[in-house]
Amino acid sequence: MIAKQLDYLAGADTAGIVLGAKVPIVLTSRAESPKARRTSAALAVLVAVHRRERKRKELGH
């Protein structure tokens, strides 16, 4: 609800992903703009790459 208010009232860009799963899950509404959908996908990629790099460092690779 806060994200929608920021989007509509302040013109903020939003992105939605679910954290806590094995992989980030992109969570967007059908009403989201194409820009918000692309931003959500880009954020999910960044989270996935970060997790992969962190896991690689933990394994000593």
N, C-alpha and C positions, 0 to 999 in steps of 0.2 A: 504494500500500500504506500509506503514511504517512497519507494522507487518510482511508482506511477506519479505521485505528487511532484517529485523532483523533475520528472520528465515533462509533465504538462505545465507546471507552474514556473519552473526555473530554466527549462530548455536543456536540462542535463541529458547526457548520453548514458544509456544503461546497458548492462550486460547481465545475463543470468546463467549461472552454472550451479550444479549441485556438487558439493564437495563431500568427501567421506566414503565414496565408493572406490572401487579399484581403479576406475577411470573417471575423469570428469564428465558429467552429464550436462549437455546443453539444455537449458530450460527457458524457452521463449513462449510467448503468447502468440496466437494467430494474429492478434492486432498489432504486434510489434512491427516496427519499420524494418526495411531491408538492412539499414545501417545497424540497427540493434542486433539483428540476427548475425550479421557478419562480425560484429564486435564480440558477441557471445562465443562464436566459433573460434575467433582468434584468441580469446581469453582461455578457452578450453585447451587449445594447442599449447599455449604458454605454460599452463599448469602441468600438462602431460610431459612436456619437455623437461621442466624443472624437476618433476618427480623422477623421471628416467635418469637424469644426471645425478640426482641425489642418491638414487639406488646404486648407480654405477660406482660412485665414490665410496659408498658403504661396503661394497663388495671388493673394493680395491682395484678396480679396472681403470 
